[in-house]
């Protein structure tokens, strides 16, 4: 497992916000900006995956509760 896979949603989102801030303030060279863009895309994917997994888990819990209430 890589370090990026170990990040929590909050950690990934905070790093993504820092990257956006660096780029907006133009504190990075073009090459650094491209590297930050790559990292930002990976972080955005991590955040999206974690949100999707949470929704899937919550929907599964709701479905299970509904089935339990019907019994």
C-alpha positions in Angstrom: 0.0 0.0 0.0 1.4 3.4 -0.9 1.3 6.5 1.2 -1.5 8.1 -0.9 -3.7 5.0 -0.3 -3.2 5.5 3.4 -4.4 9.1 3.4 -7.7 9.9 5.0 -10.2 12.0 3.1 -9.4 15.0 5.3 -5.6 14.6 4.7 -6.1 14.3 1.0 -8.5 17.3 0.9 -6.2 19.5 3.0 -3.2 18.7 0.8 -5.3 19.4 -2.3 -6.3 22.8 -0.8 -2.6 23.6 -0.2 -1.8 22.8 -3.8 -4.5 25.0 -5.0 -3.3 27.8 -2.8 0.3 27.4 -4.0 -0.7 27.5 -7.7 -3.1 30.4 -7.2 -0.4 32.5 -5.5 2.0 31.6 -8.3 4.6 30.3 -5.9 5.5 27.4 -8.1 7.4 27.2 -11.3 5.8 25.8 -14.4 7.5 22.5 -13.9 6.5 22.4 -10.2 2.9 23.4 -11.2 2.7 20.4 -13.5 4.0 18.1 -10.7 1.4 19.7 -8.4 -1.3 19.2 -11.0 -0.4 15.4 -11.2 -0.5 15.2 -7.4 -3.8 17.1 -7.3 -5.4 14.7 -9.7 -4.3 11.7 -7.6 -5.6 13.4 -4.4 -8.9 14.3 -6.1 -9.3 10.7 -7.2 -8.6 9.5 -3.6 -11.3 11.9 -2.3 -13.8 10.8 -4.9 -13.1 7.1 -4.2 -13.6 7.7 -0.4 -16.8 9.6 -0.9 -18.1 6.9 -3.3 -17.2 4.1 -0.8 -18.9 6.0 2.0 -22.1 6.4 0.0 -22.0 2.7 -0.9 -21.5 1.7 2.7 -24.3 4.0 3.9 -26.7 2.7 1.3 -25.9 -0.9 2.3 -26.6 0.0 5.9 -29.9 1.6 5.0 -30.9 -1.4 2.9 -29.9 -3.8 5.8 -32.0 -1.7 8.3 -35.0 -1.8 5.9 -34.7 -5.5 5.5 -34.4 -6.0 9.3 -37.5 -3.8 9.9 -39.5 -5.9 7.5 -38.8 -9.2 9.3 
